[in-house]
Amino acid sequence: MKYQKKPIIIEAVRWDGKNNSEVEEFAFGYTMWCGDLVYRRPSENWMGVMLSIYTLNGLMKVEHGDYIIKGIEGEFYPCRADIFEQTYEKVYFDEDD
């Protein structure tokens, strides 16, 4: 048997190490920031920070350039950019939607 994914719309943000506030707002409560071996909230544009995200499978590391996806049940998980770009495409909505 062969199967195809159902077409669903997800929310995602790509972490580039310079948009820490955007990531924090998107996945509030699911992020863990670490820098200089001390856990703390990062300042914006702080490239030395490491990011992990709480997923259904535990804490997972997020690399610069990875996308953070919000799943259909509100769960979060990281996705490498090459996989994300092969799997998803941007959708556009009218402002009335």
C-alpha positions in Angstrom: 0.0 0.0 0.0 1.1 3.6 -0.6 -0.1 6.6 1.4 -0.1 10.3 0.9 -0.1 13.0 3.6 -3.3 14.8 4.1 -3.1 18.4 3.0 -2.9 20.4 6.3 -1.7 23.9 7.0 0.9 24.3 9.7 2.5 27.3 11.3 6.3 27.5 11.4 9.2 29.9 12.0 12.8 29.5 10.8 15.4 30.2 13.5 18.5 32.0 12.2 20.0 32.9 15.5 19.0 36.5 15.0 15.3 36.2 15.5 15.2 34.9 19.1 12.3 37.1 20.1 10.2 35.8 17.2 11.0 32.2 18.1 10.2 32.9 21.8 6.9 34.5 21.0 6.0 31.7 18.5 6.8 28.8 20.8 6.4 30.4 24.2 6.8 28.0 27.1 8.3 25.3 24.8 11.8 26.7 24.4 14.9 26.3 26.4 17.7 28.8 25.8 21.3 28.1 26.8 24.4 30.3 26.5 27.8 30.2 28.2 26.5 27.1 30.1 23.9 29.2 31.9 20.2 28.8 31.1 18.7 32.2 30.4 16.5 34.1 28.0 18.6 35.3 25.1 19.0 38.8 23.9 18.1 39.5 20.3 20.8 38.8 17.7 22.9 36.7 20.1 24.4 34.1 17.8 26.1 32.2 20.7 22.8 30.9 22.1 21.8 27.3 21.9 18.1 26.5 21.5 16.2 23.3 22.5 12.5 22.8 22.2 10.1 20.6 24.2 8.5 18.1 21.9 6.2 15.1 22.4 9.4 13.0 22.4 11.3 15.1 24.9 13.8 18.0 24.5 15.3 18.3 21.0 18.1 20.6 19.9 17.4 23.2 17.2 20.2 24.2 14.9 20.5 27.6 13.2 18.5 27.4 10.0 16.0 24.8 11.3 12.3 25.4 11.2 10.2 25.1 14.3 6.8 23.6 13.4 3.6 23.9 15.4 1.7 20.7 14.7 -2.0 20.2 14.3 -2.5 19.6 18.0 -0.4 22.5 19.2 2.8 20.4 19.7 6.2 21.8 18.5 9.2 20.1 16.9 12.2 21.2 14.9 12.7 20.3 11.2 15.9 20.7 9.1 15.5 23.3 6.4 16.1 20.9 3.5 13.4 18.5 4.8 11.0 21.4 5.5 11.4 22.8 2.0 10.8 19.4 0.4 7.7 18.8 2.4 6.0 22.2 2.8 5.2 25.2 0.6 4.1 28.7 1.7 0.4 29.4 1.4 -1.1 32.8 1.0 -4.5 34.0 2.3 -6.5 37.0 1.4 -6.6 39.6 4.2 -10.3 38.8 4.6 -9.6 35.1 5.6 
